[in-house]
């Protein structure tokens, strides 16, 4: 970048500034505008998706929403994960990075004052001496203070600092988002572990039943009651049941390992986890203030708003690069060849050097930089809009699935009740000598299949309940500063001239 630089120690700084302003039209940002327009949550149609859903002002999740699932072991596991998981450590480190960057940006706004002192000794060669006399020695001692300050005439340094603060706040809120995601993943993995135990039990019962059928079939084959073809069918059922049990064992082991990984521990940690109790899914209800308050309840949305705010501040900072820049440097100190005269008046010096610089011709570098900042702002707005649409979609999709799963569970419960009644009847008939044991085992197979389907649906409802808590923000509550950031208020960045 080529800049006109004017330096003087004699003329007042305001004269230099006036001269610089007279040339300020050489480089400008006319024609550069942002295009990003943030979505209004109220403009997104949700009435049809949320109809027939109970509305309640108290339906927002609590900060420790997982406690409503009713398993103390789950509470302890989530606390362990939040303490030890690398995911939380990564989020914390990123927040630390952003905070340090904000501190550095603030430091750029302050004057620089440093001290320097030194002693140097040298020998003059004969060829260097005008008189031809060599072999002389000299010792130079110096001590000085240096001052430098760049005036923030147009607010560019402050805007850069505010942009860094916005990024730091976004990273801080990302920690809350990571906390919510981790807690939800642990709860879902814990639910999967409980379901894996249930599936294993059903598979073990099914294998026990088919082996009883195989034993009975073998006796009937030896008695000539059944054919070998019928016996081979029973053998096939027994082999299939054994394969299902092996698959259930694999699923159970995988569920334990997955949960251990989320806890930030080795795979053996999963073996120490007791069998989960039956979790209690939350009732289907929506906050009456949805979708308006969702903007302040979802940490990902709040973080996106802060990134929009930060991008708008970088545009403000980019504009100030087109304006004159005033810098003041000064130095005071002492320098002497004689040690005893180090602090004498003859050895003292000072220098004051105000300087004004402004861009005249830089080949379009400043315009390209500002155009890139405009694009960053548009990108941040688009990402915010995507997050908003996705957030409402998450809530709507989860609610739709929860309504469907409730009806499925009701239907499957009726099917299980009928299968249980049939099994009881077959057992009574066999006990009375009317029926045969093959009928009992066959109907028992139907009952076990029905119970497994019911268990799968129940586990899915619990999983959806956890997803709904996550979609509603998991108890996160933004501050008033968060609510004023980003697309919620008109940004000066979007008013680029």
FENSULGI-V191956 format. One record per helix or strand of 3 or more residues. SS is the DSSP state (~ for helix, > for strand). FROM is the first residue (numbers start at 0). TO is the last residue. Records with the same first field share a line. If there is no record, write none. Layout:
SS = FROM-TO, FROM-TO
This chain:
> = 1-7, 111-123, 135-149, 324-335, 347-360
~ = 12-21, 23-25, 40-42, 64-68, 71-83, 85-106, 125-127, 155-221, 227-261, 266-271, 293-296, 298-319, 338-340, 344-346, 364-430, 436-470, 479-483, 485-487, 491-494
